[in-house]
Amino acid sequence: MFDDIVILVQELDEEHTEETEVFATVESVGQTEFFSAAQSGMRADYRLIVWLDDYAGEQLVKIRGKNYDIYRTYMRKDGKTELYCGKRAGVV
């Protein structure tokens, strides 16, 4: 199921971060999520599925070499967490 490796980034302070590689399933978001995120100023790009124990509240993730904000999470009953990632609308 987990077919990609992503890097969760924890900002320790303005100059230092801690990066953790985790296995994930990377999927595109659905139409409903895309429009819902746009209403709050986000451009939804991906839905990641990771093990609950691998996620420690990080707000940033690197996917295939690009940085994204984690703007929403959803804890599932099967021990996994969904992370919804994107960029602020208008930010490249």
N, C-alpha and C positions, 0 to 999 in steps of 0.2 A: 504494500500500500504506500509506504513512504518512499518516494522515488527521487527526491531531491534533497540537497543539503542547503540550508539557509543559515545566516548568521544573525543571531539576536544580539542587539547592542544595548548595553546598560550604560547610561551616562553617569559617571561617578562625580564629576564636577565639570567646569567649563573646558578643561584641558585634557581630561582623562576619561577613557571609556573602557569597558570590559566586554569582549566579544566571545560568544559561545556558539559553536557550530552544533546544529541539531538536524535530525532527519525530519522531513516534512513532505506533505503532499501539497503541491502548488496548483491552484485552480483559479480560473477567472471568476469574477463575481457575476451574479445574475442581474437581470434588468432591474428588479425591485431594489436590490442593494445599491446598484449604481445610482439610481435616482434618489434614493434615501440619503446616501452620502453627499450627493450634490447639494441637497437642501441645507446641509450643515457646512458647506464650503470645502468639501473634500472631493477629490477625483478617485473613486474606488478603482483599484487595479487588480488586486489578488485576494483570494481567501486561502489562508494556509491552515493546514491541519497538523498539529504537533501533539506529542504526549503532554498531558497536564503537568507532569513532573519536570519537563524541560523548560516550561515557561515560568519566569519569575517576575512578571510585571514589566518587562522591557517595553519601551515605547518606540523603538526603532528596529528595523530589520534590513539586512542586505540580501537581495534576491538577485542571483545571476549578475552580481557586481554593481547593482544599483541600490540606492538607499530609499527606503519608504518609511512612512509613519504608520504605526499601528494605531488605528483610530477606534477600533471596537473589538471586543473579545466575547466569546461565547463558550462556556464550559459545558461540554456534553456529558451524558451519563455513562459513556463507554470509556472514560479515562483519557479522553482527548480534548483539546481546546482548539477552537477556530479563532484565527487571528485575521482580522480584516485590515488590509494594508492599502495605502494610497499616498497621494501627495495633496497638499493644499491646492485648491483650484487656482490656476493662474501661475503656479510655481513649476518651473521646469527642472 
